[in-house]
């Protein structure tokens, strides 16, 4: 995408343009910090800088380019997970895709469905953090309550929200299905009387 750039001399342009000014004229370039899904990274060209608003005095025609990077999309690696109650824990993965520029955080929390916190699993909430350039998956470990009761499969949800420094991806909620020790129906033998 072409990002609109403005300057104090009244010129406007896109991410890469030449500013023609008289020698000794003080010029201020301003680039939006965010544009669509991108974030401002740095100015490149004749006057490199990391501030989105940069002021300098060119001594000749100057080319300056605003470099924009994608901070990535934070999302669950799958929309559903399945675990056995006896395993005692389910591991859920959150990925950072399509870019790794800058640090990023996202909040997570569990929510009841047919499975209830305290009875079937241990409620969890917190924040996941990525540093600049970090594309590693983060792992959430949700403890499961092994009550050894005969019960149908039960489910709960985990959601991510409040992302900072990156965008939320398409899979911001996942459903975890927990299979108990006896999820299949009990069959009784019949005997002739």
N, C-alpha and C positions, 0 to 999 in steps of 0.2 A: 504494500500500500504506500501511496505517497503521503508523507506527513507534512502538514502545513508548518512552515517556519516563517517567522517574522523578524524584521530588523528595525532598529531605531531610525534608519534613513527612509523608512516607508516602503521598502521593498518587501515583497513576500515571495515565497517560493516553496519548494518541496525539499525532500531530504538532502539533495545535492544541487547546489546552485552557486554561481559566482556573484559576489557582491562587488559592485564597482563604486568606489568612493574616492574622494580627493585625499591626497596624502595628509596624514595627521588628523583625520576626522575620527572621533571616538564613535564606535559602532557597538550596539548591543544586539545580540542574536538571542531569540527565545524559542525554545522547542517545547512542545507539550511533554510533561513527565510520562503520561500514558497516552497511547493512541491505539484504538481498537484493542487487541490482545497483547500489544507490545509495550515495553517499557524503555525509556530513554537510558542509554548506556554511557555514551560519550560523544564528544565532537571529535572528528578527525579532519585532517587537512592541514591548512597553514597554521591554525591555532588550536591544537588539541586541548581538550578540557573535559572534565566529568560533570560540571554544573550545567543544568539545562538552560540557564541564563548566563551568557558569557559576554563580557565587554572587553574590547581591545581596540588598539589603534593600528589599522593596517597601513603599510607603507607603499603598497601597490595593490592591484586587483587581487582579491582574495577568494579562494575557494574553501568552503567549510562544509562538512557533511555531518549530519546528525545520524549516529549509529543507534539503531533500535534492535533490541533483542527480545526473544520470547522467554518469559519466565517459567513457562511450563503449565501443564494442567494437572491438578491433583485429583485423583480418583481411586476408587477401589479397583483392584485387578480383576475382580469378578463380581457379578451382581448377585450371586448366590453361593453359599458355602454349606457343606454338610459335615457333621461330626457325630461320633459315637459318644454317648454320655459317659461311658466307662473310660474314655481317653482322658477325661478330666480337664481338657483345654481345647479351644479351637483357635487356630491361627488365621488371621485375616490380614491381607496385604494391601497397602496403599501405595500407589505408584505416582511418580512425577514424569510426565511424558511431554514431548514436543518442545522441550527447552529446559534449561537449568540456570538461566541468568538470575543472579541475586539470591538472597536468602528467602525462604518461604515457610509459612506455618499454616496449619489447619487444625481446627478443633474436632474432636470425635466424641460420640456418646452412644451408649446402647439404649434400646427402647423395647418395652414388653410387646409381645404378640401373644400367641398361645402359651409361650414360655414366659415365666415370671421371674424377675430378679429376686434373688434370695432363695427361691425354691428350685429353680432349674439352671440358673447361671448367676454369676456375680456381676452386678452392674459396674460398668467402667466408663470413665470420661477423662479427657485430658487434651493435650496438644502435641501434635507431631511437628518436628522441625527439620528443615533441609538447609544446608549451607549453600553458598554460591557454588555452582558447578556440580552439586550433588544430585545424581539421578537414581540413587539407590532406593529400593522398595523399603518401606517401613512396615514393621510387623506389630500387629495388635494381638495380644494373647488374652483371650477372654476365658476365665475359669468356668468350668461346667460343674454343676452339683450332681454327683452320682448318688442318687437316692435308692437305686436298685429296685424301684417300684415298677410294676408292669404298667406301662402307659403308652399312648400313641406318640408319634413324633410330634415335637413341639418346635415353635420358631420364635425368634426375636430378631430385631433389626439393629444395625449399626449405621449411623449417619456421620458424614463430615460436613462442616459448615465453617463460616467465618474465616475463609482463607485470606491470608495476607501475603503480598509479594508474588503471588501466582494466582492462576485462575482455577475455579472449580471445574472439573471435567464432567462428562455426561453421567458417570456412575458415582453419584454422591450418597447413595444408600445401598445397603446390601442386606439380604435376608439370610440368617443362619438357621438351618434346620438341625435339630438335635434328635438323634434316634436313641430311644431308650433300650433297655435290655430285652424287652418283649414287645416290639412294635407290631408283630404279626398277630392276628387274632388267635385266641386259644381254642383248640379243638378238643372236644371231649369224646372219648370213646363210648360207643353204645354197646350194651350187652343185652342179649335176649333175656326176657324174664321167664 
